Amino acid sequence: MKNSVIQTPVLIVGGGSVGLATAIELGSRNISCLVMEQSDRPAEHPRATALNARSMEFMRRWGLGDAIRAAAAPPDFPHTALYCTGLNGFEIAKVERPDHGGSRASSVSPESAQRCNQIWTDPILRDGAARFDCVDLRFRWKFEALEQTDDLVRVTALDLARDERHVIEAQYMVDCTGAHTPIRRALGVALNGGEGMTYQVSAYLRAPNLWDHHAMGKAALINFVGPGGIWRNLVSLDGRDLYRFGLRGKEFYDTYDAIDVAKLFREIAGDDAPFEVISVGRWTARNVVADRYQVGRVFFAGDAAHINHPASGLGLNTGLGDATNIGWKLAATLSGWGGAALLPSYEAERRPIAARNVAHAERMNKNDRGQKPPAEIVDDSPEGAQARKDMGERIAAALKQKFVTDGLALGYSYAGSPVCVASDDPAPPESISDYVPSTYPGLRAPHAWLSQDRSVLDLFGDGFTLLAFAQDGETPARMTAAFAARGVPLRVEAIAEPAAHSLYERNFVLVRPDGHVAWRGDGAPADPLAIVDCVRGAA
């Protein structure tokens, strides 16, 4: 075994979706980083499938949107969510999501939510990270131990392919190793929240043209209801022939390798539908958030920082939000213009978002688990019809919040962050399902078309952007001078479209590299340097 010392500004431990996204954020800003991942191939058993509109906006900025859409469900595949007694049984409740899928934009985003499982998403992100010369990808490298000083993080890693041990010294480290991370435990960071663990089994299936063998039509998410409750579901992975068949219960978890998956699938799909079982896996679901997102020079992102039940599909999307937040802040710090408060603002901004999303997943999962259908729910009888009607009414109120989450996806707010300039205006109300565009500091800057294929969101990412909607030369000049004095990158973009001006509410809106509003006003601030120092974390 050979020893060597490798030095890198940023070490990312974990080369899944969130780790690779963090590497792309750094690589796009010419910040060198090393990504180490214990495996050497993408996941072979399905995990997260849903990419919401905000995540697709990230993919758009990274130049990966077309690749995701090509790998995702076909444009005409409906993202319908359905509750029924069986594919050849009775419908209980349904919600359509016309703004999901396809290549069309919605009214509030240049992108639409897509269904692209991590089996296909991770290789796309891997290719996206590999295009940067400053991103060093090391696969089959296993994390073993870490120590840190005031100046660096020192990690011991084992190259499994060569049986060589290495020491990596980094100025900062991001832990993206997932829910079972040894790093969080080694640093004494606890997880809290939720009501305990649920036990899950998922079977990866191929069932060609399944919809030709039942009367329910195409659907992305199907929950099956029986006298025992809602304990089976079927998730379309590619809108074609691949599915994840989910079973909930400790009895399934404990005997997952002996389950007669074929028998259980036929109970909900009928005997005529052809299918094959590709693989069977088990996993546990919790709804918890890490007490801390930073310990010294180590940061936690993705499932290393928060874990939630897949209800509403929030886990991966929350993790990608982590990557975009910590990415630009590490780049700013390493480039010399980020202040001492910038990196600590990662926890201040992202932890409340995770807590909100995890709590929502807990509520939605609890609502499903709490349903106690009567025995006649499956009967073709007046009593059965009434039972289905009653249950449909009970769960209908929660369906929109469970499956339509634009408020969570696009409306999450960093208001109150130490690196957003405080506003005296009242903050817009929060919503789970409904997104209302606003430029209140801390919110995502709203989408508006500048031309046929160009959104105002396409202006963001390379430093700060000052959107100028008024013909006032003094404000841009004073802001430009203040940013230059602090060495902070700023681009001024004059916007002439009246509709965009109305949407953005002020004459001038300052947008951060991650696309969130940092400041807004109708004229030059009294102290532009104070604005710059706030948004760069040096106030």
C-alpha positions in Angstrom: 0.0 0.0 0.0 1.3 3.4 -1.0 0.8 6.7 0.8 0.4 10.0 -0.9 -0.9 13.5 0.0 -3.3 15.2 -2.4 -4.2 18.8 -1.9 -7.4 20.4 -3.1 -9.5 23.5 -2.3 -12.7 21.5 -1.9 -13.2 17.8 -1.2 -16.6 16.4 -1.9 -17.2 13.0 -0.3 -20.0 11.2 -2.2 -20.4 11.2 -6.0 -24.2 10.8 -6.2 -26.6 13.5 -7.5 -25.9 16.1 -4.8 -22.1 15.6 -4.8 -21.9 15.8 -8.6 -24.2 18.9 -8.5 -21.9 20.6 -6.0 -18.9 19.8 -8.2 -20.7 21.3 -11.2 -21.4 24.5 -9.2 -17.7 24.7 -8.3 -16.4 23.7 -11.7 -18.6 26.3 -13.5 -16.9 28.9 -11.3 -13.4 27.5 -12.0 -12.9 26.3 -8.5 -10.9 23.1 -8.2 -12.4 20.2 -6.3 -12.0 16.5 -5.8 -15.0 14.2 -5.7 -14.5 10.8 -4.2 -17.1 8.0 -4.5 -16.9 4.5 -3.2 -18.8 3.0 -6.1 -17.8 3.1 -9.7 -21.2 2.9 -11.4 -24.6 4.6 -11.2 -27.3 3.1 -9.0 -28.8 0.0 -10.5 -31.9 0.0 -8.3 -34.3 3.0 -8.6 -34.3 5.8 -6.1 -35.6 9.4 -6.5 -37.5 10.0 -9.8 -39.1 13.5 -9.6 -37.2 16.6 -10.6 -39.3 19.6 -9.8 -39.3 22.8 -11.8 -36.6 24.5 -9.7 -34.3 21.5 -10.1 -34.9 21.7 -13.8 -33.9 25.3 -13.7 -30.6 24.2 -12.2 -30.2 21.7 -15.0 -30.9 24.4 -17.5 -28.2 26.6 -16.0 -25.8 23.7 -16.1 -26.6 23.0 -19.7 -28.1 19.6 -18.9 -31.8 20.3 -19.4 -32.0 18.7 -22.8 -30.2 15.5 -21.6 -32.6 15.2 -18.7 -35.6 15.6 -20.9 -34.3 13.0 -23.4 -33.9 10.5 -20.5 -37.1 11.4 -18.8 -40.7 10.1 -19.4 -42.0 10.9 -22.9 -43.5 14.4 -23.3 -47.0 13.1 -23.6 -46.8 10.9 -20.5 -49.2 12.3 -17.9 -47.9 13.0 -14.4 -51.3 11.9 -12.9 -51.4 10.8 -9.3 -54.1 8.2 -8.6 -55.6 6.3 -5.7 -57.5 3.1 -6.6 -58.3 -0.4 -5.3 -56.4 -2.0 -8.2 -55.6 -1.4 -11.8 -58.7 -3.3 -12.7 -60.6 -2.2 -9.7 -62.2 1.1 -8.7 -60.9 4.7 -8.8 -61.0 6.5 -5.5 -59.3 9.8 -6.1 -57.1 11.5 -8.7 -55.1 14.7 -9.3 -53.8 15.8 -12.7 -50.6 17.8 -13.1 -50.7 19.4 -16.6 -47.7 21.7 -15.8 -45.5 18.6 -15.3 -43.5 16.9 -18.0 -43.0 17.6 -21.7 -40.8 20.3 -23.1 -43.2 23.2 -22.6 -42.6 25.9 -20.0 -45.1 26.8 -17.4 -46.4 30.3 -16.7 -43.9 30.6 -13.7 -40.8 28.8 -15.0 -39.0 28.3 -18.2 -38.9 24.6 -17.2 -41.4 21.9 -16.3 -41.0 19.2 -13.7 -39.7 15.9 -15.1 -39.7 12.2 -14.2 -36.1 11.0 -14.6 -34.9 8.5 -12.1 -31.4 8.7 -10.5 -30.5 5.7 -12.6 -30.3 8.1 -15.5 -29.9 11.4 -13.7 -26.6 10.6 -12.1 -24.7 9.6 -15.3 -25.9 12.9 -16.8 -24.6 14.8 -13.8 -21.4 12.8 -13.9 -20.8 13.8 -17.5 -21.6 17.4 -16.6 -19.0 17.4 -13.9 -16.4 15.7 -16.0 -16.4 18.5 -18.6 -14.6 20.8 -16.2 -10.8 20.4 -16.0 -10.8 21.6 -12.5 -13.1 18.8 -11.3 -11.2 15.6 -10.3 -13.5 12.6 -10.1 -12.1 9.6 -8.2 -14.4 6.5 -8.2 -13.9 3.5 -6.0 -12.3 5.7 -3.4 -13.6 4.9 0.1 -13.7 7.4 2.9 -12.0 6.1 6.1 -11.3 8.9 8.5 -11.0 12.6 8.9 -9.5 15.2 11.2 -9.5 19.0 10.9 -7.6 21.9 12.1 -8.3 25.6 11.9 -6.8 25.7 8.5 -7.7 22.4 6.7 -9.6 19.1 6.6 -7.5 16.0 6.4 -9.1 12.9 5.1 -7.8 9.3 4.7 -9.1 7.5 1.7 -8.6 4.0 0.3 -8.4 3.5 -3.5 -10.2 0.2 -3.7 -9.1 -0.6 -7.2 -5.4 -0.2 -6.4 -5.4 -1.0 -2.7 -3.6 2.3 -2.0 -4.3 4.6 0.9 -4.2 8.4 0.4 -4.4 11.5 2.5 -6.4 14.4 1.1 -5.9 17.9 2.5 -8.7 20.3 1.6 -9.6 23.8 2.7 -13.2 22.7 2.9 -15.2 19.5 2.7 -18.8 18.8 1.7 -20.3 15.5 2.9 -22.7 14.1 0.3 -22.4 10.5 1.4 -26.1 10.1 2.2 -28.4 9.1 5.0 -25.9 6.6 6.6 -22.9 8.9 6.4 -20.1 8.0 8.8 -18.9 11.6 8.7 -21.9 13.2 10.5 -21.7 10.6 13.2 -17.9 11.0 13.6 -18.5 14.8 14.1 -21.2 14.2 16.7 -24.1 15.8 14.7 -27.5 14.4 15.6 -30.7 14.0 13.6 -34.0 15.0 15.0 -37.7 15.2 14.0 -40.4 12.9 12.8 -42.3 10.1 14.6 -40.0 7.2 13.9 -39.0 4.9 11.1 -41.1 3.3 8.4 -40.0 0.2 6.6 -40.1 -0.1 2.9 -39.5 -2.7 0.1 -39.3 -1.7 -3.5 -39.3 -4.1 -6.5 -37.9 -2.8 -9.8 -40.1 -4.1 -12.5 -40.4 -4.1 -16.3 -44.1 -4.2 -17.5 -44.4 -3.2 -21.2 -47.5 -1.2 -22.1 -49.0 -1.9 -18.7 -51.8 0.6 -19.4 -53.1 -1.7 -22.2 -54.0 -4.3 -19.6 -56.2 -2.2 -17.3 -58.8 0.6 -17.4 -57.1 3.2 -15.2 -55.0 4.8 -18.0 -51.5 6.1 -17.8 -50.4 7.5 -14.4 -47.1 8.5 -12.8 -48.0 7.6 -9.2 -50.5 5.0 -8.2 -51.5 4.3 -4.6 -53.4 1.1 -3.9 -56.1 1.0 -1.3 -57.4 -2.1 0.4 -59.1 -3.1 3.7 -55.6 -3.0 5.3 -55.0 0.6 4.3 -52.7 2.2 1.7 -49.7 0.0 1.7 -48.7 -0.6 -1.9 -47.8 1.9 -4.7 -46.6 1.8 -8.2 -44.3 4.5 -9.5 -43.6 5.0 -13.2 -39.8 5.5 -13.7 -39.6 6.3 -17.4 -43.2 6.6 -18.7 -42.6 3.5 -20.8 -42.1 0.1 -19.2 -40.1 0.5 -16.0 -41.7 0.8 -12.5 -40.9 0.7 -8.8 -43.5 -1.4 -7.0 -43.5 -0.3 -3.3 -44.6 -2.3 -0.3 -44.8 -0.8 3.2 -44.5 -2.8 6.4 -42.0 -4.4 8.8 -43.1 -7.8 7.8 -42.1 -7.1 4.2 -38.8 -5.4 5.2 -37.7 -8.4 7.4 -38.3 -11.0 4.7 -37.7 -8.9 1.5 -35.6 -11.5 -0.2 -38.3 -14.1 0.2 -41.3 -12.0 -0.9 -43.5 -13.4 -3.7 -43.4 -10.1 -5.6 -45.1 -11.7 -8.6 -48.1 -12.7 -6.6 -48.4 -9.3 -5.0 -48.1 -7.5 -8.3 -50.7 -9.6 -9.9 -53.1 -8.8 -7.1 -53.0 -5.1 -8.1 -52.4 -5.5 -11.9 -54.3 -8.6 -12.8 -53.1 -11.9 -14.4 -52.9 -10.7 -18.0 -50.2 -8.0 -17.7 -46.8 -9.3 -18.6 -43.9 -8.3 -16.3 -40.5 -9.3 -15.0 -38.9 -8.5 -11.7 -35.5 -6.9 -12.2 -34.4 -6.5 -8.6 -35.8 -6.2 -5.0 -34.4 -3.9 -2.3 -35.3 -2.6 1.1 -34.9 0.7 2.8 -36.1 2.7 5.7 -37.7 6.1 5.7 -37.4 8.8 8.4 -38.3 12.4 8.6 -35.3 14.1 10.3 -33.0 17.1 9.9 -29.4 17.4 11.1 -28.9 19.7 14.1 -26.0 21.3 12.4 -25.1 21.8 8.7 -21.5 22.9 9.4 -18.8 21.7 11.8 -15.7 23.7 11.3 -14.7 23.3 7.6 -17.1 20.4 7.0 -20.5 21.0 5.5 -23.4 18.5 5.1 -25.6 18.4 2.0 -28.4 16.2 0.7 -29.3 13.1 2.7 -26.3 13.7 4.9 -28.2 16.8 6.2 -31.9 15.8 5.9 -33.9 12.6 5.3 -37.5 12.4 4.4 -40.2 10.0 3.3 -40.6 10.1 -0.5 -44.1 11.5 -0.2 -44.2 14.6 -2.4 -40.8 13.8 -3.9 -38.8 16.4 -1.9 -35.6 14.6 -0.9 -33.4 14.9 -4.1 -34.8 18.3 -4.9 -34.0 19.7 -1.5 -30.4 18.2 -1.9 -29.9 20.0 -5.2 -30.9 23.2 -3.6 -28.2 22.6 -1.0 -25.6 22.1 -3.8 -26.5 25.4 -5.5 -26.3 27.3 -2.2 -23.1 25.9 -0.8 -21.4 25.9 -4.3 -21.4 29.6 -4.9 -20.6 30.5 -1.3 -17.5 28.2 -1.3 -16.5 29.7 -4.7 -16.9 33.2 -3.3 -14.8 32.4 -0.2 -12.0 30.7 -2.1 -12.0 33.6 -4.7 -11.4 36.0 -1.8 -14.5 38.2 -1.9 -16.7 36.2 0.4 -16.9 37.5 3.9 -16.7 35.7 7.2 -20.5 35.3 7.5 -21.0 33.9 4.0 -20.3 30.2 4.7 -22.2 30.1 8.0 -25.2 31.5 6.1 -25.5 28.1 4.3 -27.0 26.6 7.5 -29.0 29.7 8.2 -30.7 29.5 4.8 -30.9 25.8 4.0 -31.7 24.2 7.3 -35.1 25.9 7.6 -36.0 24.8 4.1 -35.1 21.2 4.9 -37.2 21.4 8.1 -40.2 22.7 6.2 -39.9 20.1 3.5 -39.3 17.2 5.9 -42.3 18.3 8.0 -44.5 18.3 4.9 -43.3 14.8 3.9 -44.2 13.7 7.4 -47.7 15.1 7.2 -48.4 13.6 3.8 -47.1 10.2 4.8 -49.0 10.3 8.1 -52.2 11.2 6.2 -51.8 8.1 4.0 -50.8 5.9 6.9 -53.8 7.2 8.9 -56.4 6.0 6.4 -58.4 3.0 7.6 -60.6 1.9 4.8 -63.5 -0.4 5.7 -63.6 -4.0 4.4 -66.2 -3.1 1.7 -63.9 -0.6 0.0 -63.1 -3.2 -2.7 -66.7 -4.5 -3.1 -68.8 -3.9 -6.2 -71.8 -2.9 -4.2 -73.6 0.2 -3.0 -71.8 -0.1 0.3 -68.5 -0.3 -1.5 -69.3 2.7 -3.7 -70.2 4.7 -0.6 -67.0 3.7 1.1 -64.9 4.8 -1.9 -66.8 8.1 -2.1 -66.2 8.8 1.6 -62.5 7.9 1.4 -62.0 9.9 -1.8 -63.5 12.9 0.0 -61.2 12.4 3.0 -58.0 12.3 1.0 -58.9 14.8 -1.7 -58.0 17.8 0.5 -54.5 16.4 0.9 -54.0 15.4 -2.7 -53.1 18.8 -4.0 -50.7 19.5 -1.2 -49.1 16.1 -1.7 -48.7 16.2 -5.5 -48.7 19.9 -6.4 -45.9 21.5 -4.5 -45.0 24.6 -6.6 -45.0 26.7 -3.4 -42.3 24.5 -1.9 -40.4 24.1 -5.2 -40.3 27.7 -6.4 -41.5 29.8 -3.4 -39.0 28.8 -0.7 -37.5 31.9 1.0 -34.2 32.9 2.5 -35.9 36.0 4.0 -34.1 36.9 7.3 -30.8 35.5 6.0 -27.7 37.5 7.1 -26.7 37.8 3.5 -30.0 39.2 2.1 -30.7 42.9 2.7 -33.7 43.1 5.1 -36.9 44.6 3.8 -39.4 46.7 5.7 -42.2 45.3 3.6 -44.3 42.4 4.9 -43.1 39.0 3.6 -45.4 37.2 1.2 -47.4 34.4 2.7 -46.0 30.9 2.3 -47.9 28.2 0.4 -47.4 24.5 -0.2 -49.1 24.3 -3.6 -49.4 27.8 -5.0 -46.4 29.9 -6.2 -46.9 33.6 -6.4 -43.9 35.5 -8.0 -42.3 38.1 -5.9 -38.9 39.9 -5.6 -39.0 40.0 -1.8 -35.4 39.7 -0.7 -34.6 36.0 -0.1 -37.0 34.6 -2.7 -36.1 33.1 -6.0 -36.1 35.8 -8.7 -39.2 35.3 -10.9 -39.2 34.0 -14.4 -40.1 36.3 -17.3 -39.4 35.8 -21.0 -37.0 38.3 -22.6 -37.3 36.7 -26.0 -38.8 33.5 -27.4 -36.3 31.1 -25.7 -34.5 33.3 -23.2 -35.7 33.7 -19.7 -34.5 36.4 -17.3 -33.3 33.4 -15.2 -30.8 32.7 -17.9 -29.0 35.9 -16.8 -28.1 34.6 -13.4 -25.2 32.4 -12.2 -21.9 34.2 -12.9 -21.6 36.4 -9.9 -24.3 39.0 -8.9 -26.7 40.5 -11.4 -28.3 43.9 -11.1 -31.5 44.1 -13.1 -32.2 47.7 -14.2 -35.7 48.4 -15.3 -35.4 52.2 -15.1 -33.4 54.7 -17.2 -31.4 55.8 -14.2 -27.7 55.8 -14.8 -26.7 56.8 -11.2 -27.9 53.6 -9.5 -26.0 51.2 -11.7 -22.9 53.4 -11.6 -22.8 53.6 -7.8 -23.6 49.9 -7.3 -20.9 48.9 -9.9 -18.4 51.1 -8.2 -19.2 49.6 -4.8 -19.0 46.0 -6.0 -15.7 46.7 -7.8 -14.3 48.2 -4.6 -14.9 45.0 -2.8 -13.8 42.8 -5.7 -17.3 41.2 -6.1 -18.3 40.3 -9.6 -21.4 42.2 -10.8 -23.1 42.4 -14.2 -25.7 45.1 -14.9 -28.6 44.0 -17.2 -31.0 46.6 -18.6 -34.5 45.2 -19.0 -36.9 47.1 -21.3 -39.9 44.8 -21.1 -42.8 46.5 -19.2 -44.2 43.1 -18.2 -41.0 42.1 -16.6 -40.7 45.4 -14.8 -44.2 45.0 -13.4 -43.4 41.4 -12.2 -40.2 42.5 -10.6 -41.9 45.3 -8.5 -39.0 47.7 -8.3 -36.7 49.6 -10.6 -33.6 47.7 -9.5 -33.3 44.2 -8.3 -30.0 42.6 -7.2 -29.9 38.8 -7.8 -27.3 36.4 -6.2 -25.4 33.8 -8.2 -28.0 31.2 -7.1 -30.9 33.1 -8.5 -32.3 34.5 -5.2 -33.0 38.2 -4.7 -30.5 39.9 -2.4 -31.8 43.5 -2.5 -34.3 45.6 -4.4 -35.0 49.3 -4.6 -36.3 52.1 -6.8 -33.0 54.1 -6.7 -29.5 54.0 -5.4 -29.1 53.0 -1.8 -27.7 55.6 0.6 -24.7 53.3 1.3 -24.0 51.0 -1.7 -20.9 49.6 0.1 -23.1 48.4 3.0 -25.3 46.6 0.5 -22.3 44.8 -1.0 -20.8 43.9 2.4 -24.2 42.4 3.5 -24.7 40.2 0.4 -21.1 39.0 0.5 -21.2 38.1 4.1 -19.0 40.8 5.4 -21.4 43.2 7.1 
